[in-house]
């Protein structure tokens, strides 16, 4: 069950309940949104980054406002761990919460499969709720056993996942599109922990170059760093999760442990 609260006039009040986060988002007005999770029950990672991605078009939110609504929502629900979606449709700020259930650990050991899709965001700079329905339709059409759909531009560039960013290890560097994708909070953390591990190139890998990729992985707040071993039915590298994903995954977990803000 997903519970949605709304902040109005300095107060956070219950708004409605929905069966899923997707249904909750469908009932909200169009706006910008960001998704996060808790660590150890009440820990939030980089609240200022989530506030920044909700601040556009002359409306701004501060770190303290984000922490306030999160504290109120977590007080009322008290899940062991929580997945949160903040939706900002000025002047209203909605917070939808549901229990956070991590992916099975086995997927990180075996890796997952993805497919490419001829799709892209109209405005990559804004995480708009208008894309949620588009992504939901695309997910519903994915073949069984596929974890993510990877959006591909007309020039063959692999941009990002429907709800993730994607990285490739190829030619001795870490590739990820920078200009034409949503600047995910977890994506920025991956770039941070990759410093000193291998060179980073913020440019897309072309679909025609997948054969040259040694490994690939997805990043998102719910997945962390999730290895990808097959794309469009073809294996990547040795067909098993690679060492870079494992190294960066451990570094990301260490960063999260050190830097969470308790609300």
Secondary structure, 3 states (H helix, E strand, C coil): CEEEEEEECCEEEEEEEECCHHHHHHCCCCCEEEEEECECCCEECCHHHHHHHCCECCECCCHHHHHHHHHHHHHHHCCCCEEEEEEEECCEEEEEEEECCCCCHHHHHHCEEEEEECCCCCCCCCCECHHHHHHHHHHHCCCCCEEEEEEECCCCEEEEECCCEEEEEECCEEECCCCCCCCCHHHHHHHHHHCCCCEEECCCCEHHHHHHEEEEEEEECCCEEEEEEEECCEECCCCCCCHHHHHHHHHHHHHHHHHCEEC
